[in-house]
Amino acid sequence: MIRRSSLSTYIWIGGSGLDIRSKARTLPQPELDPAKLPKWSYDGSSTDQAPGDDSEVILYPQDPFRRGNNILVICDAYTPTGEPIPFNKRHNAAKILATLTSLAKSPACLYAGINIGRVNAEAMPGQWEFQVGPCVGIGAGDQTWAARYILERITEIAGVILSFDPKPIPGDWNGAGAHTNYSTKSMRSAGGIDVIKKAIEKLSLRHKEHIAAYGEGNERRLTGRHETADISSFSWQGVANRGASVRVGRGTERDGKGYF
């Protein structure tokens, strides 16, 4: 019996919360069950995720993406004793989203492993946008990070420099924000607009905390101009208002349900 080996690339988020790290290993055969993929370690002091005198961090495979025999594996990071390191935001996110959705991971993986919903040009010079989804629960984050990793590798081959900066080109035009379309089953059901309004109200109460977790440099993008809200205040009133913190579409207003 001939077994085909598999190149497994382990991907995780580095210490800045924005840099993507990876290392690859060969396995005897393809494996898509994350529970059967081996854990692996890395030097956390090199990624600003551990001190030099105790630098070993353990990668836990969580969400594999596949094309052919080779796989990309989104991982999160733990101490040797099994505790999530402080930089591991995925651990709690997965628990929360698993509770909300009763699913441990996204069921929406297609042949290439990532759902790309659409691609379109944007307002900044040379700017294009691709949308990941639809996804369920933690799969939204996993698929987005896997898509970013693939984008980084492609740009390396093309000799292009990739940036996730909110406004990489200063000027009188839009920046680059992560727009997330969100809904639950109750929001998509009759009367869902009321559920949406309650959710938005809860978001408004934690605006500063959410902005702090949204990444660096957003004060250059969220200025209240170029179809953005001001970074210091939360707003959502006005259907189809692209200058609000949260936008409710015309279709959602018309149907009394949908997404925001």
Secondary structure, 3 states (H helix, E strand, C coil): CCCCCEEEEEEEECCCCCCEEEEEEEECCCCCCHHHCCCEEEEHHHHCCCCHHHCEEEEEEEEEEEECCEEEEEEEEECCCCCECCCCCHHHHHHHHHHHHCCCCCCCCCCCCCCEEEEEECCCCCCEEEEECCCCCCHHHHHHHHHHHHHHHHHHHHCCCCCCCCCCCCCCCCCCCCCCCCCCCCCCCCCHHHHHHHHHHHHHCCHHHHHHCCCCCHHHCCECCCCCCECCCCCCCCCCCCCCCCCCCHHHHHHCCCCC
